[in-house]
Amino acid sequence: MLSKACIVGAYQTKLTALAAKPGMELTVVVPPYWQDARGRLTLERLHTHGYTLHVAPMRWNGNFHWHYYPTLPQILRATQPDIFHIDEEPYNLATFHAARAMRQRNPHTKIIFFTWQNLWRRYPPPFVWMEKFMYRIASAAIAGSETAKQVLTQKGFARPSAVIPQFGVPEIFAPQPRARATDEFVIGYAGRLVAEKGVDVLLRAAAQLSGAWRLRIIGSGPAQASLAASARALQIASRVEFSSWTDSAAMPRWYNSLDVLALPSLTRPNWKEQFGRVLTEAMACGVPVIGAASGEIPYVIGDAGIVVPEHDANALARALSELMRAPTRRQQLAQAGRARALEKFSEQKIVDDTWSFYQSLR
């Protein structure tokens, strides 16, 4: 498996669980770090037993479409896998480079790629060429959502495919005893601080709330300065906390400090919410969730949370106010969210589904 996402320690439990499957010999290739809007995410070695972990240098780190691993061909030559799971979009250079190297060394290896892309888009050269190459030579594909699989079908990918989110929710995401210092109603947001995540809508919604409340925002990105300025302009800066990304193992405690998590994503012509992992993590922790009706958010939440229209700060404020005033309703959604997270998005389910898909290709 080639996966830059697996530098995150909490995601590595999926690897240990996969490696424990009967007859499985797993090798995982990761970079030493990944640079993106959140800053530099360095490899966390939290769950690395049961499989072989190769830390390979990455060229053009931080460039989502253009990065690749120059030493990967040597790793593939030594490993000679039966299945090569490339945890990248089919139009990326890393995917093309990895698949081409694999085909040159073993034409019989089954190659799988992964996709979150839930918008039908025609890419300019050379990306469209790399995508067509992958559609032609890949044995199968894994889509992270139903809408992503629909795009695969629309684009003509006719090989086996399955809908399996990239990672399930690890067991560490669970309800914890909460020691409250105050009676404030605590709202949370975790994610990139970019325009399409709609954090400005959340600030405008929070500004409409009465009573004691606090908004905790964890993340980083180019919109951070403007969001802080908006909080000051709305005269709520003293109630809004901005924190940088924390270690993945510390996130369950952060979720458990909240009364509600909000994900007010905004659809753009070239993007809509592909999944919303923070929703499933919060739900698993027994935290009620509110999300905007962008992309996969309504399908992730189902009837275990509240979905509001995009861009609608008033609707979001009403939903927050409802939960703020009704602890019984919060408890109902907390229980429903945790049950849904365990049933549909648990790490064990993702591992079992991935293993079954591998078996179907043998």
N, C-alpha and C positions, 0 to 999 in steps of 0.2 A: 504494500500500500504506500502510495506517495501522497502525503497530506501535510500542508503547512498548518492547517487548523489544529493538528495534534501536538503543536507546541504548548497548547493550553493544558495544564495538568488535570483539570476536572474532566476533560474529554478523553484522557488516556485510559480511564477505566473501561471504556468501550473496547479498547485494544486488549486489555488483560482478559476481559470476558470472551472476546473472540478467540484469543489464543488458547483459551481453556477448552474450546470445542474439540471433540474427538478427531484425531487425525490432522489437526490444524498445525502447521508450522508457519508462523507469521513473522514477516520482516516489514518494518515500517521505516520509511525515509522521511525525515523532517529537516527543515533548515535550523540554524542556530537561533534565529530570530525572524520576526516579520515586522516590517515598518509600514504603518498605515496612518489614517487620520487620528487614531487613538495614541499614536506615538510608537515607540519601539516595544514590541511584545517579545520578551526573551523566553527561550525554551524553559519550561518548568518540568523538572524530572520528579514527578510525584507518583506516577503509577507506571513503571517501566519494567515490571517483572513478567516473565512468561513469554516474551517475544524479543526479537532482535531489533534494537533501535539504532539506525544509522543517522548520524547528524551530518548532512551533506551541505557544502557551500552552495549558496544561491547567487546567481548573477542577476543584476538589476533588481535587487530586493526592493520591495515597495511598489513596484510597477505591476499592477494586477494582471494586465494582459501580456506583458513581455518578459516576466521573470522565467528562469529555468535553472536546472541543476546540471552543471557541466560534468560532474563526476558520476552521474546516474548510470551511464552506459556500463561502466566498470562494475557497479553494484549489481546490475541486472545480469551481467555475464556470470558473476559469481553465484547469484541466487537461483537463476533459471526457474522462475515461478510457474505454477500451473495457471494461476489467475493473477493478473496485474490490475489492481484497483487504483485508478488515478483519480484522486479526490479533487478534481478541477473541472471547470467548464470546458466543453469540447472545442471552443474557439480560442483558447489560450495557448501561448507558445509553450508553456510548461507541459501541457497535455500532448501537443503535437510532437515535441522533442522526445518526451518519454515514450509515447506509443511507437514512434518511428524507430527509436533505439531498441525497443522490445522486439518489434517485427524483424529487425535485422539480425537479432541474436537467437530468436526462437519463434518461428512462424506459427507454432501450435499453441502458444500461450493465449488464454482467453483474456482479452482486454476489456475493462469496464471503465467508463467515465461517469462523473457525477454532474448534475446540473440543478441549479436553483432558478434558472432563467424562466420567468413566468410571463414574459412579454414576447410576442413574435417580432423579431427584429432581423433585418438583413444587414449584415456587417460588411464594411468595406474590405477590400483586399489589404493585407493577406489573411485577415481573420476568417473571412468566408471560405477561403481555400483550406485553412486548417480545420474548420468545422466540417466541411465536406469530406475531408480526408478521414476524420474521426468517424463520421457517419458511415463511411465505406468500410473501414477496417475493424471497428469495435465489435466485439461479440455481444455486448449488452450495455445497458445504461441504467443508472439509478437516478430517479428524480426526487427532489426533496419535498415536492408537493404535487397535488393533483393537477394544478394549473401548469406546473412545469412539465409534467408528462403530456399534457394536452399540446403544449408547444412542440415537444419532440415529435408527436404524431403529425402535427400540422406541417412540420418541416420535412417529413418523409422518413424519419428514422423507423425502420420496420423490424429491427432486431428485438429480442426480449428486453423488457424494461419493467421496473418496479418502482412503486412510490414508497420510499423509506427516508425519513428525515436524516440529515447528516449525522446527528448525534441525539441520543436519548437523554433523558434527565437522570443524572447519577443519583444514587441513594442519599448522598450528603444533602441534597435539596429536600428538606423535610421540615415540618413545624418544630420550632424550638421554644422553650419557655422564654417569655419576654418580660424583662424588668423595665417598667415604665417610670421615667423620671418626672414626666409631666402628663397632663391629659390632652396634649395636642393631638390632633388628627394628622397623621403622617402620610404624605403622598410621595411616591417614588417614581423616578424615571431612570433607566439604565440604558445606555447606548451611545452611538455616535452623536456628536453635537454638530449636526448639519441641517440645512433647511428642510430637507424632505422628511426628517423625523418629527417635525411638527412641535418641537418643544416650545416655540413661541406661542402656539395655540394653548398649550398647557399653562403657560404663565398667565395668559389673558383669562383663562378659565379660573385659575387659582385666585386671581385678583378679585373675582366676584364673590368669593366665599366669605361668609361671616363666621365669627367664633374663632377659636384657637386652632390653628393649623400650621403645618410646616411642610415645605417641599424639598426633598432631597434628590439632587441630580448627580448621578455618577457617570462619568465618561469624559471625553475630550473631543476636540474637533475645531474646525475653522469658525464655527458659529458661536463659540463660547463667549467671546468678548461682546458680541452684539446681544446675546441672550442676557448677560449680566447687565448690560445697559438697559435692556427692556425691563428687567426686574426693578431697576432703579426708577425708570420712568413710570412704572405702574405703582410705585411706592410700596413694593413688597420685598425689597432686597433683604431686609432683616429677617424675613421668613424663608428665604431661599438659600440652600446650601449647595455649592458646587464642589464636587470631590473628583479627584482623578481616579483612573481605573485602579482596582485593587487586585490582589492575588485571587485567582478563581476559587481557591479553597475558602476564602473569606466571604464570598458572595452569599451563601445561605444565611449567615448571621445578618448581613445587610438586608436581605429580603425580609427576614423575620422582625426587623425594626419598623416595618411599614404597616399601615392600615390598608393601603391600596396601592397597586402599581398601575401606571397609565402608559400607554403606547399610542400616541396620537399621530401616527405616520400619515404622510400626504403623498398621494399618487402623482407621479410626474410622467411626462411623455416617454421618458426612457427608463423609468423605474417605478415599481410598486412593491409594497412590503412582501418579501419572499417567504417569510415564516414568522419571525418574532420570537426567538428563543427565550427572551426574558419573560415572556408570558408563561411558557410552560414551566420555567424554573420557579417563578413566583407562585403559580398554581400548585406546584408540588410542595411548596413551603406553606401552603394554606393561606396565601395572601390573595384577596379578591383582585380581579383585574378589570380594567376598562381599556378598550382599544378602538381606534378609528376603523372605519370600514374600507381599509386599503388592502388589496392583495389577499394574502392568506389569513389575515387577522381574524375575520369572522369564522373561518373554518377551524382555526386553532382554538378559539374561545368557545365556539358552539353555544350551548345554553348554560355554560358555567361561569359566565361573566356578563359584562355590559358592553355592547357595541354602539358607538355613536357615529354620526356622519362626519366625514372628513371636513376640516377647516372650521368646524362649528364649535367655537369656544363656549357659546351659551349652552349647547347640549352637553358638552363635557362638564361644564360647571354644575349643571343640574344633576348629572350622574354622580359627581363627587359629593355634592350636597346631600343627595339621597343616602349615600353610604355613610356620610359623616353623621347623619342624624339617626340612622337605623342600625344599631349594632347587631340586631337579630338578622337583618338582611345580609350584613357583612359575614356573619357566621355561616349562613346558608351558602353563600357564594364561595366561601373558603372551603367548605366541605365538598361542594360540587366541583370546584376547580381541582382540588387534590385528587378526587376520584377520577376525573377525566385525564389528568396528567399521568396517573399510574396506569390507566387502561390503555391509552393511545400513544403516550410519548415516553414511557419509561425506558431507561437504558436497556433493560432486559428484553423488551419487545423489539427495540431497534437491532440489538445484537442477534436475536433469534431470527428476525426477518432477513437480516443481511446474510447470516449463515445459510438459511434456506435458499436464498437466491444464489449464493455461491454453489451450493449443492446441485441446483437445477441446471447449472452450466457444465457440469462434469460429463 
